[in-house]
């Protein structure tokens, strides 16, 4: 049985012209460890499946929970409550920047939006703020975010950028010491669509 496995490996090395005696030893060692009668292809498939299962488990473990129940929020731009949650999110402030610390923006496909002067820009999604008003929580986007983006100008978190004037006038801005919710999603503003993914909702006080 083990001889058959060794022969299979040697034939594979001769045919493909790649590999080494280390490769032979690796598979023979794997055979001895598992007492398996599997082919090299089956061994590789098992290893790939084991790796993918471990990776997926790590991703699930890394996904944080929402700090606000999504069903308690009125989603103004687009209802994202059922979107897939990916990774984690932390919010911080650095100088004039608000930092959306996450990796979702590195995974999503780009789409085009136009700046106020008509210049096209590639982005991957939107940044949101969740605001409590009159006993209700409203989730609104306030800007787009680019591929791999993390930081945005904190001064732009205002009513003029939110553009939901029936709820928040142009002069609205976050109040220092007040807690707000934050989330990053795929395209959700002005009808933009790419993927239905989002980070968990993170809550912290405004600086």
KOLMAR-825603 format. One record per atom (N, C-alpha, C): residue number from 1; atom name; x negated, y, z negated. Coordinates in pm, whole numbers, plus 50000, padded with zeros to 5 digits. Each point is the difference from the previous one (the first is absolute). Layout:
BEGIN
  num  atome     px     py     pz
  NUM     CA      X      Y      Z
...
***
This chain:
BEGIN
  num  atome     px     py     pz
    1      N  49917  49879  50000
    1     CA  50083  50121  50000
    1      C  49914  50126  50000
    2      N  49902  50005  49909
    2     CA  49912  50116  49995
    2      C  49912  50007  50124
    3      N  49965  49881  50053
    3     CA  49919  49997  50122
    3      C  50078  50061  50115
    4      N  50129  49970  50005
    4     CA  50084  50057  50105
    4      C  50006  50152  49991
    5      N  50006  50051  49878
    5     CA  50003  50144  49979
    5      C  49871  50065  50046
    6      N  49886  49937  49964
    6     CA  49869  50053  50040
    6      C  49988  50000  50152
    7      N  50042  49892  50062
    7     CA  49993  49991  50146
    7      C  50086  50108  50066
    8      N  50117  50024  49943
    8     CA  50088  50103  50055
    8      C  49934  50137  49995
    9      N  49934  50028  49887
    9     CA  49932  50128  49985
    9      C  49887  50013  50101
   10      N  49918  49894  50011
   10     CA  49887  50004  50093
   10      C  50046  50019  50143
   11      N  50107  49931  50038
   11     CA  50053  50015  50136
   11      C  50047  50144  50022
   12      N  50067  50056  49898
   12     CA  50047  50138  50012
   12      C  49885  50097  50017
   13      N  49891  49977  49928
   13     CA  49883  50087  50009
   13      C  49935  49989  50138
   14      N  49992  49879  50053
   14     CA  49937  49980  50130
   14      C  50084  50064  50110
   15      N  50133  49983  49992
   15     CA  50089  50051  50104
   15      C  50002  50151  50000
   16      N  50011  50060  49882
   16     CA  50012  50146  49992
   16      C  49867  50070  50006
   17      N  49894  49930  49965
   17     CA  49867  50063  50001
   17      C  49980  50096  49887
   18      N  50085  49995  49899
   18     CA  49985  50091  49886
   18      C  50006  49919  49872
   19      N  49948  50056  49896
   19     CA  50003  49930  49872
   19      C  49862  49954  49962
   20      N  49991  49927  49891
   20     CA  49872  49954  49950
   20      C  50022  49880  49912
   21      N  49887  49944  49947
   21     CA  50015  49889  49907
   21      C  50066  50045  49872
   22      N  49994  50132  49972
   22     CA  50072  50052  49883
   22      C  50150  49979  50017
   23      N  50045  50017  50124
   23     CA  50142  49980  50027
   23      C  50040  49856  49972
   24      N  49916  49906  50045
   24     CA  50026  49859  49974
   24      C  50009  49975  49849
   25      N  49900  50050  49929
   25     CA  49996  49979  49855
   25      C  50122  50059  49932
   26      N  50046  50115  50052
   26     CA  50115  50066  49939
   26      C  50125  49912  50010
   27      N  50024  49946  50119
   27     CA  50118  49917  50017
   27      C  49989  49865  49932
   28      N  49878  49943  50000
   28     CA  49981  49875  49928
   28      C  50025  50022  49852
   29      N  49947  50112  49948
   29     CA  50022  50033  49859
   29      C  50147  50018  49970
   30      N  50071  50065  50093
   30     CA  50144  50019  49980
   30      C  50071  49866  49998
   31      N  49956  49910  50088
   31     CA  50060  49867  50005
   31      C  49981  49928  49866
   32      N  49876  50002  49951
   32     CA  49970  49930  49875
   32      C  50082  50056  49886
   33      N  50018  50132  50002
   33     CA  50071  50064  49891
   33      C  50148  49964  50001
   34      N  50059  49994  50119
   34     CA  50144  49979  50010
   34      C  50039  49856  50031
   35      N  49901  49916  50037
   35     CA  50028  49863  50041
   35      C  50102  49999  50114
   36      N  49982  50093  50095
   36     CA  50098  50019  50105
   36      C  49962  49923  50126
   37      N  50103  49957  50072
   37     CA  49981  49935  50129
   37      C  50042  50094  50112
   38      N  49999  50131  49971
   38     CA  50046  50100  50095
   38      C  49893  50033  50104
   39      N  50044  50051  50114
   39     CA  49908  50046  50103
   39      C  49944  50135  49960
   40      N  49898  50043  50072
   40     CA  49940  50131  49973
   40      C  50105  50111  50016
   41      N  50083  49987  50104
   41     CA  50103  50102  50025
   41      C  50099  50008  49885
   42      N  50037  49883  49946
   42     CA  50093  49997  49888
   42      C  49938  50058  49874
   43      N  49871  49972  49980
   43     CA  49929  50057  49885
   43      C  49997  50152  50010
   44      N  49970  50052  50121
   44     CA  49997  50145  50021
   44      C  50138  50059  49976
   45      N  50106  49934  50050
   45     CA  50136  50049  49981
   45      C  50035  50006  49852
   46      N  49958  49899  49925
   46     CA  50026  49999  49856
   46      C  49931  50115  49931
   47      N  49876  50024  50040
   47     CA  49923  50109  49937
   47      C  50062  50136  50033
   48      N  50044  50017  50125
   48     CA  50063  50126  50040
   48      C  50130  50021  49924
   49      N  50079  49894  49987
   49     CA  50126  50009  49927
   49      C  49977  50036  49854
   50      N  49896  49938  49940
   50     CA  49966  50029  49861
   50      C  49957  50146  49983
   51      N  49920  50048  50096
   51     CA  49954  50139  49995
   51      C  50117  50097  50014
   52      N  50090  49973  50096
   52     CA  50114  50088  50022
   52      C  50092  50002  49879
   53      N  50021  49883  49940
   53     CA  50086  49993  49882
   53      C  49941  50081  49884
   54      N  49868  49988  49982
   54     CA  49932  50075  49894
   54      C  50008  50149  50026
   55      N  49976  50039  50126
   55     CA  50005  50142  50037
   55      C  50139  50057  49978
   56      N  50103  49927  50044
   56     CA  50137  50047  49983
   56      C  50036  50013  49853
   57      N  49952  49907  49918
   57     CA  50028  50007  49856
   57      C  49935  50123  49939
   58      N  49877  50032  50048
   58     CA  49931  50118  49949
   58      C  50073  50127  50040
   59      N  50053  50003  50123
   59     CA  50073  50117  50046
   59      C  50127  50020  49919
   60      N  50073  49891  49978
   60     CA  50122  50009  49920
   60      C  49970  50048  49859
   61      N  49891  49946  49943
   61     CA  49962  50040  49864
   61      C  49962  50148  49994
   62      N  49944  50049  50112
   62     CA  49955  50140  50003
   62      C  50116  50097  50018
   63      N  50113  49951  50051
   63     CA  50114  50087  50023
   63      C  50061  50042  49867
   64      N  49996  50129  49974
   64     CA  50055  50051  49875
   64      C  50152  50013  50009
   65      N  50061  50012  49886
   65     CA  50145  50019  49997
   65      C  50034  50149  50008
   66      N  50120  50028  50053
   66     CA  50047  50139  50004
   66      C  50019  50052  49858
   67      N  49961  50124  49979
   67     CA  50019  50063  49870
   67      C  50136  50068  49989
   68      N  50075  50000  50111
   68     CA  50139  50045  50002
   68      C  50078  49896  50080
   69      N  50118  49964  49954
   69     CA  50083  49907  50075
   69      C  50041  50064  50133
   70      N  49969  49932  50111
   70     CA  50031  50057  50133
   70      C  50149  50025  50018
   71      N  50083  49923  49930
   71     CA  50145  50016  50014
   71      C  50054  50120  49923
   72      N  49915  50060  49919
   72     CA  50041  50119  49926
   72      C  49963  50128  50073
   73      N  49944  49986  50120
   73     CA  49952  50115  50075
   73      C  50087  50024  50123
   74      N  50032  50125  50027
   74     CA  50069  50038  50124
   74      C  49891  50030  50103
   75      N  49986  49912  50098
   75     CA  49896  50015  50101
   75      C  50053  50091  50111
   76      N  49947  50120  50008
   76     CA  50056  50102  50088
   76      C  49958  49981  50145
   77      N  49871  49980  50024
   77     CA  49954  49987  50138
   77      C  50042  49866  50062
   78      N  49976  49893  49925
   78     CA  50030  49866  50048
   78      C  49999  49905  49880
   79      N  50093  49907  49999
   79     CA  50007  49906  49888
   79      C  49887  49897  50012
   80      N  49903  50007  49909
   80     CA  49884  49911  50003
   80      C  50006  49896  49889
   81      N  50115  49990  49934
   81     CA  50010  49913  49882
   81      C  49974  49853  50031
   82      N  50026  49956  50123
   82     CA  49981  49859  50034
   82      C  49868  49975  50074
   83      N  49919  50101  50015
   83     CA  49875  49984  50075
   83      C  49899  49917  49921
   84      N  49914  49931  50074
   84     CA  49898  49916  49937
   84      C  49901  50085  49920
   85      N  49973  49955  49878
   85     CA  49905  50070  49914
   85      C  49861  49942  50022
   86      N  49904  50088  50027
   86     CA  49863  49956  50030
   86      C  49901  50069  49908
   87      N  49920  49920  49931
   87     CA  49889  50054  49921
   87      C  50042  50074  49876
   88      N  49929  50107  49972
   88     CA  50019  50076  49879
   88      C  49996  50148  50033
   89      N  50027  50084  49904
   89     CA  49993  50145  50018
   89      C  49963  50066  49869
   90      N  49908  50094  50009
   90     CA  49966  50087  49888
   90      C  49997  50142  50053
   91      N  50048  50091  49918
   91     CA  50001  50142  50038
   91      C  49903  50076  49913
   92      N  49920  50083  50063
   92     CA  49906  50083  49925
   92      C  49989  50137  50064
   93      N  49927  50087  49934
   93     CA  49978  50135  50053
   93      C  49850  50029  49999
   94      N  49953  50055  50109
   94     CA  49858  50034  50012
   94      C  49990  50135  50070
   95      N  49972  50104  49921
   95     CA  49995  50134  50058
   95      C  50136  50040  50053
   96      N  50007  50033  50126
   96     CA  50126  50041  50062
   96      C  50077  49882  50059
   97      N  49947  49879  49983
   97     CA  50058  49883  50064
   97      C  50083  49915  49903
   98      N  50109  49943  50053
   98     CA  50069  49893  49931
   98      C  49955  49871  50068
   99      N  49958  49903  49922
   99     CA  49942  49877  50054
   99      C  50099  49885  49986
  100      N  50039  49945  50113
  100     CA  50082  49880  50004
  100      C  49904  49882  50016
  101      N  49954  49944  49890
  101     CA  49901  49894  50004
  101      C  50067  49866  50030
  102      N  49980  49948  50121
  102     CA  50063  49877  50046
  102      C  49928  49955  50127
  103      N  50034  49881  50050
  103     CA  49937  49954  50124
  103      C  50102  49977  50112
  104      N  50128  50026  49975
  104     CA  50103  49979  50102
  104      C  49973  50081  50126
  105      N  49951  50121  49984
  105     CA  49977  50085  50118
  105      C  49890  49947  50091
  106      N  49922  49903  49951
  106     CA  49896  49939  50083
  106      C  50053  49880  50078
  107      N  50124  49958  49971
  107     CA  50055  49879  50060
  107      C  50107  50027  50105
  108      N  50060  50118  49999
  108     CA  50116  50026  50085
  108      C  49960  50054  50138
  109      N  50079  49968  50103
  109     CA  49972  50053  50134
  109      C  50032  50149  50010
  110      N  49934  50068  50090
  110     CA  50020  50143  50015
  110      C  50118  50032  50092
  111      N  50050  50121  49985
  111     CA  50098  50056  50092
  111      C  49972  50150  50009
  112      N  50063  50067  50093
  112     CA  49970  50141  50026
  112      C  50106  50092  49942
  113      N  49955  50104  49930
  113     CA  50087  50110  49960
  113      C  49938  50130  50051
  114      N  50079  50103  50005
  114     CA  49949  50129  50047
  114      C  49995  50101  49887
  115      N  49888  50070  49991
  115     CA  49985  50106  49901
  115      C  50087  50118  50040
  116      N  50009  50098  49913
  116     CA  50087  50115  50025
  116      C  49961  50075  50127
  117      N  49871  49990  50039
  117     CA  49956  50068  50123
  117      C  50010  49910  50123
  118      N  50058  49880  49981
  118     CA  50019  49910  50112
  118      C  49887  49901  50023
  119      N  49893  50009  49922
  119     CA  49887  49910  50015
  119      C  50038  49859  49955
  120      N  49978  49898  50085
  120     CA  50031  49862  49960
  120      C  49897  49946  49901
  121      N  50048  49926  49901
  121     CA  49913  49943  49898
  121      C  50041  49854  49976
  122      N  49900  49913  49989
  122     CA  50027  49860  49967
  122      C  50013  49984  49849
  123      N  50110  49941  49957
  123     CA  50022  49975  49857
  123      C  50049  49856  49984
  124      N  50010  49955  49874
  124     CA  50047  49864  49975
  124      C  50123  49995  49910
  125      N  50036  50110  49937
  125     CA  50114  49996  49910
  125      C  50024  50132  49930
  126      N  50069  49991  49888
  126     CA  50039  50120  49927
  126      C  49969  49990  49851
  127      N  49979  50117  49940
  127     CA  49985  50010  49855
  127      C  50130  50058  49945
  128      N  50041  49947  49886
  128     CA  50127  50036  49939
  128      C  49977  50054  49859
  129      N  50099  50077  49955
  129     CA  50010  50038  49860
  129      C  50143  49973  49956
  130      N  50015  49950  49879
  130     CA  50132  49969  49946
  130      C  50030  50100  49889
  131      N  50106  50074  50020
  131     CA  50031  50116  49915
  131      C  50134  49980  49930
  132      N  50002  50027  49871
  132     CA  50127  49994  49927
  132      C  50067  50137  50002
  133      N  50126  49998  50039
  133     CA  50077  50125  50007
  133      C  50145  49971  49961
  134      N  50050  50074  49902
  134     CA  50139  49987  49954
  134      C  50034  49855  49965
  135      N  49905  49932  49934
  135     CA  50026  49865  49954
  135      C  49986  49893  50106
  136      N  49957  50037  50121
  136     CA  49981  49904  50109
  136      C  49856  50006  50049
  137      N  49951  49887  50051
  137     CA  49864  49994  50054
  137      C  50006  49995  50152
  138      N  49927  50092  50064
  138     CA  49998  50008  50146
  138      C  49860  49967  50050
  139      N  49993  49909  50097
  139     CA  49874  49968  50064
  139      C  49992  50072  50134
  140      N  49899  50085  50016
  140     CA  49987  50079  50123
  140      C  49855  49995  50050
  141      N  49984  49996  50130
  141     CA  49866  50011  50058
  141      C  49960  50146  50002
  142      N  49869  50024  49994
  142     CA  49955  50139  50010
  142      C  49888  50017  50102
  143      N  49949  49888  50052
  143     CA  49897  50010  50104
  143      C  49973  49863  50059
  144      N  49925  50001  50111
  144     CA  49950  49876  50060
  144      C  49860  49973  49946
  145      N  49952  49878  50022
  145     CA  49865  49965  49955
  145      C  49931  49919  50109
  146      N  49870  50024  50017
  146     CA  49925  49938  50109
  146      C  49945  49864  49962
  147      N  49945  49933  50100
  147     CA  49940  49868  49980
  147      C  49891  50007  49894
  148      N  50013  49920  49896
  148     CA  49902  49999  49891
  148      C  50010  50119  49907
  149      N  50102  50082  50017
  149     CA  50012  50123  49921
  149      C  50024  49975  49853
  150      N  49946  50089  49918
  150     CA  50016  49993  49854
  150      C  50042  50136  49943
  151      N  49929  50104  50039
  151     CA  50023  50132  49941
  151      C  50085  50091  50088
  152      N  50081  50083  49934
  152     CA  50080  50104  50066
  152      C  49991  50127  49917
  153      N  50028  50112  50062
  153     CA  49997  50128  49927
  153      C  50119  50005  49905
  154      N  49972  50009  49872
  154     CA  50106  50001  49899
  154      C  50093  50120  50015
  155      N  49947  50110  50051
  155     CA  50082  50120  50017
  155      C  50110  49981  50103
  156      N  49986  49897  50085
  156     CA  50101  49974  50103
  156      C  50118  49918  49949
  157      N  49991  49959  49875
  157     CA  50117  49933  49940
  157      C  50095  50109  49957
  158      N  50087  50039  50090
  158     CA  50093  50110  49974
  158      C  50125  49987  50088
  159      N  50096  50084  49970
  159     CA  50126  49994  50074
  159      C  49985  50026  50148
  160      N  49905  50086  50038
  160     CA  49979  50031  50140
  160      C  49954  49878  50079
  161      N  49922  49912  49936
  161     CA  49952  49879  50067
  161      C  50100  49884  49988
  162      N  50075  49999  49891
  162     CA  50103  49896  49984
  162      C  50110  50018  50105
  163      N  50038  50124  50024
  163     CA  50099  50035  50104
  163      C  50138  49938  49975
  164      N  50036  49990  49875
  164     CA  50136  49958  49964
  164      C  50060  50114  49918
  165      N  50031  50107  50071
  165     CA  50034  50127  49933
  165      C  50133  49995  49927
  166      N  50086  49902  50033
  166     CA  50126  49988  49926
  166      C  49975  49944  49860
  167      N  49880  49945  49979
  167     CA  49964  49948  49868
  167      C  49892  50083  49932
  168      N  49899  50035  50079
  168     CA  49884  50071  49944
  168      C  49966  50119  50090
  169      N  50013  50121  49948
  169     CA  49971  50119  50082
  169      C  49852  50008  50036
  170      N  49967  50086  50095
  170     CA  49861  50016  50044
  170      C  49907  50032  49885
  171      N  50051  50069  49900
  171     CA  49918  50044  49888
  171      C  49976  49891  49895
  172      N  50066  49882  50017
  172     CA  49983  49896  49898
  172      C  49857  49948  50000
  173      N  49948  49973  49883
  173     CA  49869  49936  49986
  173      C  49998  49922  49868
  174      N  49915  49899  49990
  174     CA  49994  49920  49876
  174      C  49961  50086  49880
  175      N  50051  49961  49885
  175     CA  49973  50072  49876
  175      C  49892  49926  49922
  176      N  49898  50071  49957
  176     CA  49892  49939  49924
  176      C  50054  49934  49873
  177      N  49956  49876  49973
  177     CA  50043  49927  49882
  177      C  50126  49918  50021
  178      N  50068  50018  50115
  178     CA  50120  49923  50030
  178      C  49963  49872  50075
  179      N  50068  49892  49968
  179     CA  49971  49873  50066
  179      C  50076  49988  50132
  180      N  49930  49948  50100
  180     CA  50059  49975  50132
  180      C  49959  49859  50046
  181      N  50079  49946  50090
  181     CA  49966  49873  50062
  181      C  49933  50024  50134
  182      N  49914  49907  50039
  182     CA  49927  50012  50126
  182      C  49997  49864  50070
  183      N  50002  50003  50131
  183     CA  49994  49877  50078
  183      C  49948  50033  50140
  184      N  49931  49903  50061
  184     CA  49954  50012  50139
  184      C  50071  49893  50081
  185      N  50047  50038  50120
  185     CA  50073  49904  50084
  185      C  49954  50010  50145
  186      N  50050  49904  50078
  186     CA  49990  50012  50144
  186      C  50088  50116  50046
  187      N  50008  50020  50130
  187     CA  50073  50115  50052
  187      C  50145  50004  49956
  188      N  50040  50113  49939
  188     CA  50137  50013  49950
  188      C  50055  50141  50019
  189      N  49919  50090  50047
  189     CA  50037  50141  50011
  189      C  50037  50035  50145
  190      N  50109  50071  50017
  190     CA  50044  50046  50133
  190      C  50015  49885  50099
  191      N  50050  49886  49950
  191     CA  50027  49887  50089
  191      C  49880  49917  50039
  192      N  49882  50030  49946
  192     CA  49879  49924  50034
  192      C  50012  49858  49948
  193      N  49951  49905  50080
  193     CA  50006  49859  49959
  193      C  49875  49928  50048
  194      N  49936  49927  49910
  194     CA  49893  49908  50040
  194      C  50010  49868  49923
  195      N  49989  50003  49869
  195     CA  50017  49880  49919
  195      C  50080  50033  49874
  196      N  50074  49903  49952
  196     CA  50078  50017  49878
  196      C  49919  49949  49880
  197      N  49899  50076  49966
  197     CA  49913  49967  49887
  197      C  49984  50123  49911
  198      N  49975  49974  49873
  198     CA  49980  50110  49906
  198      C  49912  49955  49885
  199      N  49948  50096  49928
  199     CA  49930  49971  49876
  199      C  50103  49990  49888
  200      N  49959  49955  49883
  200     CA  50089  50012  49884
  200      C  50018  50148  49966
  201      N  50103  50028  49926
  201     CA  50023  50137  49953
  201      C  49917  50024  49874
  202      N  49926  50110  50001
  202     CA  49917  50035  49885
  202      C  50050  50131  49941
  203      N  50000  50008  49869
  203     CA  50048  50120  49930
  203      C  49887  50062  49920
  204      N  49988  50132  50010
  204     CA  49905  50071  49915
  204      C  50038  50148  49991
  205      N  49943  50067  49904
  205     CA  50027  50142  49981
  205      C  49926  50081  50106
  206      N  50064  50108  50044
  206     CA  49934  50092  50090
  206      C  49890  50075  49924
  207      N  49892  50027  50067
  207     CA  49886  50061  49931
  207      C  50033  50137  49945
***
